[in-house]
Amino acid sequence: MSRNNFRHSFTTDPDDVARYLEALLEGFRDRKLTFRSQQRKVALEPAGVMDMSIETSARKGRVRVTLAFSWAEEEGPVVPQLPLGGPFPGR
């Protein structure tokens, strides 16, 4: 498992699910998502254009709703590269 992988499953009620979704909403607005369990903590910074998918299924009396979000990680500030050997801007 890489350093940013995180999985946490549990049984809860609709009110707790709503609280988790509200925390996700706040994290997306702040551009910082933090996930914690007893063993791990992972911080992500969503940015730029994102892909989102919503899937629902029902089988043998069980219903599943899956939300997925993905984006490209930013590499940090872009530093313009000057061509080697000139011409140099402003000279």
N, C-alpha and C positions, 0 to 999 in steps of 0.2 A: 504494500500500500504506500503510495507516495505521500509526501508531507502534507499535501492539501486534500487528500481524500478523507471523507468523514461520513460515517453512517451511524444513525441512532434511531432505533425503532422502539416504540412503546405503545401501550393502550391508554387512551384518554377519552374525553367527552367533547362534544361540539364546542363548548365554551372555551376549553383549552386550545382547541384547533384554531378558533378565531383569534385568541391571544398570540399564538405563534405566527399566524398570517399577518397580524398587525405589526409584530416585531420585524417580519420580513419586509413589509411595506416601509417601515421606518428605515430599515437598513438600506433598501434600494434608494430611498430619497436622500439619505446621508452619504450614499456611495461607499458604505462599509457594512459588510455582513460578518457577524461573528457567530460561530457555532461552537458549543462546548458540551463535553460530557465529562465524566469523572476522569477519563484517561487522556482526553485530547482537547485542544483548542485550535480552531482554524479561523483565520481572518481573511476575507476576500474583499476586493475592491472592484465592484462592477462599474464599467465605464464604456463609453462609446455605444455603437449600435449593438443591440442584443437580439438573440434569437429566443423565441418563447414558444412552447408547445403545451397544449392542454389535451389530455386524453382521458376518456371515461370508459369503463367496461363493467359489465355485470355477468357473473357466472355462478350458478348454483347458489343463489341467494346472497352472494357477496358482491359488493359494489366497490370499485376502485376509481379514484380520481388522481391523476398524476399531473403535476405541474413541473415543467423543466425550463430552465433558463441557461443560456450560454452566451459567452462573449470572449473576445480576444483580450488577453492580458496586455496591458501597456508596458513597454520596456523602460519607461522613464523619459526624461526630457530629451527631445531630439536636438542634437547639436549640428548646425549646418556644417557641411564639409567643404573646405576650399580645395579647388583643384591644385594638385602639386605642380610646381613650375610656372604658375601664373596663367593667364593674367589675374592680378589680384584686384579686387574691388577697391576703388578710391585711390588708385596709384596711376 
